[in-house]
Amino acid sequence: MLKGEATDTLHDIVIDQVFIDEQVDRMLAWEIFVRTIKGEDQQDIPPSELCDRIGVHKWYVNHLLEDIKGRFYAE
């Protein structure tokens, strides 16, 4: 049995940007999966609703598209 104080890693996880990015990617993949299974993948989803579901700020979709566009057209 280990002796000593319990460590609180929640604070470290919450401020770890890599962890947050992984969770956002996971939630986005889950939303895509669920919409595909339900047959809703061809229906539009408002960006604000998607952002609410995956827990990001309301401009996340715009920033994501700008990032993808920059990578797509990079030389």
C-alpha positions in Angstrom: 0.0 0.0 0.0 1.3 3.4 -0.9 1.6 6.0 1.8 1.5 9.7 1.4 -0.9 12.3 0.0 -3.2 11.6 -2.9 -2.3 13.6 -6.0 -4.8 15.7 -7.9 -4.1 15.3 -11.6 -7.4 16.9 -12.7 -5.9 20.4 -12.7 -2.9 19.2 -14.8 -5.2 17.5 -17.3 -7.5 20.4 -17.7 -4.7 22.9 -18.6 -2.9 20.4 -20.9 -3.6 21.7 -24.4 -2.6 18.3 -26.0 -5.2 16.5 -23.8 -7.9 19.1 -24.6 -7.2 18.8 -28.4 -7.4 15.0 -28.2 -10.7 15.2 -26.4 -12.1 17.7 -28.9 -11.0 15.4 -31.8 -12.6 12.5 -30.0 -15.9 14.3 -29.5 -15.9 15.5 -33.1 -15.4 12.0 -34.4 -18.2 10.7 -32.1 -20.6 13.3 -33.5 -19.7 12.3 -37.1 -20.1 8.6 -36.2 -23.5 9.1 -34.6 -24.8 11.3 -37.5 -23.6 8.6 -39.9 -25.3 5.8 -38.0 -28.5 7.7 -37.8 -28.4 8.6 -41.5 -28.2 12.3 -40.7 -24.7 12.8 -42.3 -26.2 14.5 -45.4 -28.2 17.0 -43.3 -26.6 20.3 -42.3 -25.8 21.0 -38.6 -25.4 24.6 -37.6 -21.9 25.4 -36.5 -23.1 26.7 -33.1 -24.9 23.4 -32.4 -21.9 21.4 -33.3 -19.7 23.6 -31.1 -22.1 23.1 -28.2 -22.0 19.4 -28.6 -18.2 19.1 -28.7 -17.6 21.7 -26.1 -15.6 24.4 -27.9 -16.0 28.1 -28.5 -18.5 29.3 -31.2 -15.8 30.3 -33.7 -14.1 26.9 -33.6 -15.5 25.7 -36.9 -14.4 28.9 -38.7 -10.9 28.5 -37.2 -10.8 24.9 -38.2 -11.8 25.6 -41.8 -9.2 28.4 -42.0 -6.5 26.0 -40.7 -7.5 23.3 -43.2 -7.6 25.8 -46.1 -4.1 27.0 -45.2 -2.8 23.5 -45.1 -4.6 22.5 -48.3 -3.3 25.4 -50.4 0.2 25.3 -48.8 3.0 24.9 -51.3 
